[in-house]
Amino acid sequence: MNQTTNWPVSSQNFTQGISFSYDSILQELNKFCWCMSEQDTTNSSLSLEKSQIVAEESKSITKVVSSAAKVAPVKQRKRKVNLPNLDANLRRILQAVQTGEDLVFEGKDKTTRGLHRGKSKRRSKYIGVLTNNERWQSLINVGLKKQYIGTFCTEEQAALSYDFYAIGMHFFEAKTNFTYTASQLAPMIEDYFASSNIFDPSKFI
C-alpha cells in the first residue's frame, strides 16, 4: 500500500517562505553594500587628507630649501695682489734645511717697534694685521705702498701669513711676529710651492 508523504507546509506557504528568505537576503546584501560603500568613502577621505598633508609638507620643505639656496655665501672682497716673487729666499731656506744649516728668524714684540700704539681700533697686537669686521686682514709694505696679502678667520692666521711673506721678501731683515727655525718653515714653503705659490696659514695654526 502506497503511502503519501506529507510536507510540513503547504505549497502556498512554501512559496511564501522562499519569497521571505529571498527578500531578507536582498536586504542583507543592500546593508552589506552600503557598509562597504561607506567604508570606501571613509578610506577615500582619509587618503585624500593624507595626500593633502604630504603636499603641504612638500611645499614647506621646498620653501625651506629655496630659502636656503637664496642665502649667498660670504665672499671675500677681490683685490689685485701685487706681491714680489718669494721663490729665491724660500728656496734658500729649503737648502739650509737639507744641509743642516741652523737658521733662526726671531720675532719681536710689536711695542718695541714704535708702531702706532693703540691709535686705531682696527689695529691688532701683531704687525701687518688689521681687523675687518669679524675677520682679519694681513698687509705688507712693498716699497712705499701697503700690499694686501689676504683675509683670514683668526688674528694668528693673519699674523702667520704676514710673517711668511716678510721672510720671503726680506729674509733675515724681516720683522716677524713669531720666531721660526728653518725646519719649521720648510713644510710651509713646500706647501706654498705645491699650491701654485699660495700660502694657507690655516693648515699650520
TORKOL-4160 file (C-alpha; in steps of 0.2 Angstrom, whole numbers, padded with zeros to 4 digits, m for minus):
205
<pt num="1" X="0000" Y="0000" Z="0000"/>
<pt num="2" X="0007" Y="0016" Z="m0006"/>
<pt num="3" X="0009" Y="0030" Z="0007"/>
<pt num="4" X="0009" Y="0048" Z="0003"/>
<pt num="5" X="0022" Y="0059" Z="0011"/>
<pt num="6" X="0015" Y="0075" Z="0019"/>
<pt num="7" X="0026" Y="0090" Z="0018"/>
<pt num="8" X="0026" Y="0101" Z="0034"/>
<pt num="9" X="0020" Y="0116" Z="0024"/>
<pt num="10" X="0008" Y="0118" Z="0010"/>
<pt num="11" X="0014" Y="0124" Z="m0007"/>
<pt num="12" X="0007" Y="0141" Z="m0004"/>
<pt num="13" X="0016" Y="0143" Z="0012"/>
<pt num="14" X="0032" Y="0135" Z="0005"/>
<pt num="15" X="0032" Y="0149" Z="m0009"/>
<pt num="16" X="0029" Y="0162" Z="0004"/>
<pt num="17" X="0044" Y="0156" Z="0014"/>
<pt num="18" X="0055" Y="0156" Z="m0001"/>
<pt num="19" X="0050" Y="0174" Z="m0005"/>
<pt num="20" X="0053" Y="0180" Z="0013"/>
<pt num="21" X="0070" Y="0172" Z="0013"/>
<pt num="22" X="0074" Y="0180" Z="m0004"/>
<pt num="23" X="0069" Y="0197" Z="0002"/>
<pt num="24" X="0079" Y="0195" Z="0018"/>
<pt num="25" X="0094" Y="0191" Z="0008"/>
<pt num="26" X="0092" Y="0206" Z="m0003"/>
<pt num="27" X="0090" Y="0217" Z="0012"/>
<pt num="28" X="0106" Y="0210" Z="0020"/>
<pt num="29" X="0115" Y="0212" Z="0003"/>
<pt num="30" X="0110" Y="0230" Z="0002"/>
<pt num="31" X="0116" Y="0233" Z="0020"/>
<pt num="32" X="0132" Y="0225" Z="0016"/>
<pt num="33" X="0135" Y="0235" Z="0000"/>
<pt num="34" X="0130" Y="0251" Z="0009"/>
<pt num="35" X="0143" Y="0247" Z="0023"/>
<pt num="36" X="0156" Y="0244" Z="0010"/>
<pt num="37" X="0152" Y="0259" Z="0001"/>
<pt num="38" X="0153" Y="0270" Z="0017"/>
<pt num="39" X="0170" Y="0262" Z="0021"/>
<pt num="40" X="0177" Y="0265" Z="0004"/>
<pt num="41" X="0171" Y="0283" Z="0006"/>
<pt num="42" X="0179" Y="0285" Z="0023"/>
<pt num="43" X="0195" Y="0277" Z="0016"/>
<pt num="44" X="0195" Y="0289" Z="0001"/>
<pt num="45" X="0193" Y="0304" Z="0013"/>
<pt num="46" X="0207" Y="0298" Z="0024"/>
<pt num="47" X="0218" Y="0295" Z="0008"/>
<pt num="48" X="0214" Y="0312" Z="0002"/>
<pt num="49" X="0218" Y="0320" Z="0019"/>
<pt num="50" X="0235" Y="0311" Z="0019"/>
<pt num="51" X="0238" Y="0317" Z="0001"/>
<pt num="52" X="0234" Y="0335" Z="0006"/>
<pt num="53" X="0246" Y="0333" Z="0022"/>
<pt num="54" X="0260" Y="0326" Z="0011"/>
<pt num="55" X="0258" Y="0340" Z="m0002"/>
<pt num="56" X="0258" Y="0354" Z="0012"/>
<pt num="57" X="0274" Y="0346" Z="0019"/>
<pt num="58" X="0282" Y="0345" Z="0002"/>
<pt num="59" X="0278" Y="0364" Z="m0001"/>
<pt num="60" X="0285" Y="0368" Z="0016"/>
<pt num="61" X="0301" Y="0358" Z="0013"/>
<pt num="62" X="0303" Y="0366" Z="m0005"/>
<pt num="63" X="0301" Y="0384" Z="0003"/>
<pt num="64" X="0315" Y="0380" Z="0016"/>
<pt num="65" X="0326" Y="0373" Z="0003"/>
<pt num="66" X="0323" Y="0388" Z="m0009"/>
<pt num="67" X="0326" Y="0400" Z="0005"/>
<pt num="68" X="0342" Y="0392" Z="0010"/>
<pt num="69" X="0348" Y="0392" Z="m0008"/>
<pt num="70" X="0345" Y="0411" Z="m0009"/>
<pt num="71" X="0357" Y="0414" Z="0006"/>
<pt num="72" X="0373" Y="0419" Z="m0003"/>
<pt num="73" X="0389" Y="0413" Z="0005"/>
<pt num="74" X="0401" Y="0425" Z="0012"/>
<pt num="75" X="0413" Y="0431" Z="m0002"/>
<pt num="76" X="0430" Y="0439" Z="0001"/>
<pt num="77" X="0432" Y="0455" Z="m0007"/>
<pt num="78" X="0443" Y="0453" Z="m0023"/>
<pt num="79" X="0459" Y="0463" Z="m0023"/>
<pt num="80" X="0473" Y="0465" Z="m0035"/>
<pt num="81" X="0488" Y="0457" Z="m0026"/>
<pt num="82" X="0505" Y="0464" Z="m0032"/>
<pt num="83" X="0517" Y="0455" Z="m0021"/>
<pt num="84" X="0535" Y="0452" Z="m0026"/>
<pt num="85" X="0542" Y="0434" Z="m0031"/>
<pt num="86" X="0547" Y="0425" Z="m0015"/>
<pt num="87" X="0555" Y="0410" Z="m0023"/>
<pt num="88" X="0573" Y="0414" Z="m0021"/>
<pt num="89" X="0573" Y="0417" Z="m0002"/>
<pt num="90" X="0561" Y="0402" Z="0001"/>
<pt num="91" X="0572" Y="0390" Z="m0009"/>
<pt num="92" X="0587" Y="0396" Z="0002"/>
<pt num="93" X="0578" Y="0391" Z="0017"/>
<pt num="94" X="0574" Y="0374" Z="0010"/>
<pt num="95" X="0593" Y="0372" Z="0005"/>
<pt num="96" X="0598" Y="0376" Z="0023"/>
<pt num="97" X="0587" Y="0363" Z="0030"/>
<pt num="98" X="0595" Y="0350" Z="0018"/>
<pt num="99" X="0612" Y="0355" Z="0023"/>
<pt num="100" X="0608" Y="0356" Z="0041"/>
<pt num="101" X="0612" Y="0374" Z="0042"/>
<pt num="102" X="0603" Y="0382" Z="0058"/>
<pt num="103" X="0593" Y="0397" Z="0053"/>
<pt num="104" X="0583" Y="0406" Z="0065"/>
<pt num="105" X="0571" Y="0421" Z="0062"/>
<pt num="106" X="0567" Y="0429" Z="0078"/>
<pt num="107" X="0551" Y="0438" Z="0082"/>
<pt num="108" X="0549" Y="0454" Z="0091"/>
<pt num="109" X="0535" Y="0461" Z="0102"/>
<pt num="110" X="0526" Y="0474" Z="0092"/>
<pt num="111" X="0528" Y="0488" Z="0106"/>
<pt num="112" X="0547" Y="0488" Z="0103"/>
<pt num="113" X="0545" Y="0493" Z="0085"/>
<pt num="114" X="0537" Y="0510" Z="0089"/>
<pt num="115" X="0522" Y="0507" Z="0078"/>
<pt num="116" X="0505" Y="0517" Z="0080"/>
<pt num="117" X="0502" Y="0511" Z="0098"/>
<pt num="118" X="0484" Y="0510" Z="0100"/>
<pt num="119" X="0479" Y="0524" Z="0089"/>
<pt num="120" X="0466" Y="0514" Z="0079"/>
<pt num="121" X="0453" Y="0502" Z="0084"/>
<pt num="122" X="0457" Y="0491" Z="0068"/>
<pt num="123" X="0474" Y="0488" Z="0074"/>
<pt num="124" X="0480" Y="0471" Z="0080"/>
<pt num="125" X="0493" Y="0466" Z="0093"/>
<pt num="126" X="0503" Y="0459" Z="0078"/>
<pt num="127" X="0512" Y="0468" Z="0065"/>
<pt num="128" X="0504" Y="0469" Z="0047"/>
<pt num="129" X="0487" Y="0464" Z="0054"/>
<pt num="130" X="0470" Y="0474" Z="0054"/>
<pt num="131" X="0453" Y="0469" Z="0059"/>
<pt num="132" X="0440" Y="0468" Z="0045"/>
<pt num="133" X="0423" Y="0466" Z="0054"/>
<pt num="134" X="0424" Y="0448" Z="0061"/>
<pt num="135" X="0439" Y="0444" Z="0051"/>
<pt num="136" X="0457" Y="0449" Z="0050"/>
<pt num="137" X="0467" Y="0456" Z="0035"/>
<pt num="138" X="0486" Y="0455" Z="0033"/>
<pt num="139" X="0496" Y="0468" Z="0023"/>
<pt num="140" X="0514" Y="0471" Z="0020"/>
<pt num="141" X="0524" Y="0486" Z="0014"/>
<pt num="142" X="0531" Y="0484" Z="m0004"/>
<pt num="143" X="0541" Y="0500" Z="m0007"/>
<pt num="144" X="0531" Y="0514" Z="m0002"/>
<pt num="145" X="0514" Y="0506" Z="m0003"/>
<pt num="146" X="0505" Y="0493" Z="0008"/>
<pt num="147" X="0500" Y="0477" Z="m0002"/>
<pt num="148" X="0485" Y="0466" Z="0003"/>
<pt num="149" X="0490" Y="0448" Z="0007"/>
<pt num="150" X="0473" Y="0441" Z="0012"/>
<pt num="151" X="0459" Y="0440" Z="0024"/>
<pt num="152" X="0458" Y="0426" Z="0037"/>
<pt num="153" X="0447" Y="0419" Z="0051"/>
<pt num="154" X="0459" Y="0422" Z="0065"/>
<pt num="155" X="0471" Y="0435" Z="0071"/>
<pt num="156" X="0485" Y="0422" Z="0072"/>
<pt num="157" X="0482" Y="0416" Z="0054"/>
<pt num="158" X="0484" Y="0434" Z="0048"/>
<pt num="159" X="0500" Y="0436" Z="0058"/>
<pt num="160" X="0507" Y="0420" Z="0051"/>
<pt num="161" X="0503" Y="0425" Z="0034"/>
<pt num="162" X="0512" Y="0441" Z="0036"/>
<pt num="163" X="0527" Y="0433" Z="0043"/>
<pt num="164" X="0528" Y="0421" Z="0029"/>
<pt num="165" X="0528" Y="0434" Z="0016"/>
<pt num="166" X="0540" Y="0445" Z="0026"/>
<pt num="167" X="0553" Y="0431" Z="0027"/>
<pt num="168" X="0551" Y="0428" Z="0009"/>
<pt num="169" X="0554" Y="0446" Z="0004"/>
<pt num="170" X="0567" Y="0451" Z="0017"/>
<pt num="171" X="0575" Y="0435" Z="0024"/>
<pt num="172" X="0585" Y="0439" Z="0039"/>
<pt num="173" X="0579" Y="0458" Z="0039"/>
<pt num="174" X="0561" Y="0453" Z="0041"/>
<pt num="175" X="0552" Y="0459" Z="0056"/>
<pt num="176" X="0541" Y="0444" Z="0061"/>
<pt num="177" X="0528" Y="0442" Z="0075"/>
<pt num="178" X="0534" Y="0424" Z="0079"/>
<pt num="179" X="0551" Y="0415" Z="0080"/>
<pt num="180" X="0554" Y="0402" Z="0067"/>
<pt num="181" X="0568" Y="0390" Z="0063"/>
<pt num="182" X="0572" Y="0384" Z="0045"/>
<pt num="183" X="0564" Y="0366" Z="0049"/>
<pt num="184" X="0548" Y="0374" Z="0055"/>
<pt num="185" X="0547" Y="0385" Z="0039"/>
<pt num="186" X="0551" Y="0370" Z="0027"/>
<pt num="187" X="0534" Y="0362" Z="0027"/>
<pt num="188" X="0525" Y="0379" Z="0024"/>
<pt num="189" X="0537" Y="0383" Z="0010"/>
<pt num="190" X="0534" Y="0366" Z="0002"/>
<pt num="191" X="0515" Y="0368" Z="0003"/>
<pt num="192" X="0517" Y="0385" Z="m0004"/>
<pt num="193" X="0525" Y="0378" Z="m0020"/>
<pt num="194" X="0513" Y="0364" Z="m0021"/>
<pt num="195" X="0498" Y="0376" Z="m0020"/>
<pt num="196" X="0504" Y="0386" Z="m0035"/>
<pt num="197" X="0513" Y="0399" Z="m0024"/>
<pt num="198" X="0498" Y="0402" Z="m0012"/>
<pt num="199" X="0501" Y="0401" Z="0006"/>
<pt num="200" X="0487" Y="0395" Z="0018"/>
<pt num="201" X="0491" Y="0398" Z="0036"/>
<pt num="202" X="0475" Y="0388" Z="0042"/>
<pt num="203" X="0485" Y="0372" Z="0038"/>
<pt num="204" X="0498" Y="0377" Z="0051"/>
<pt num="205" X="0490" Y="0386" Z="0065"/>
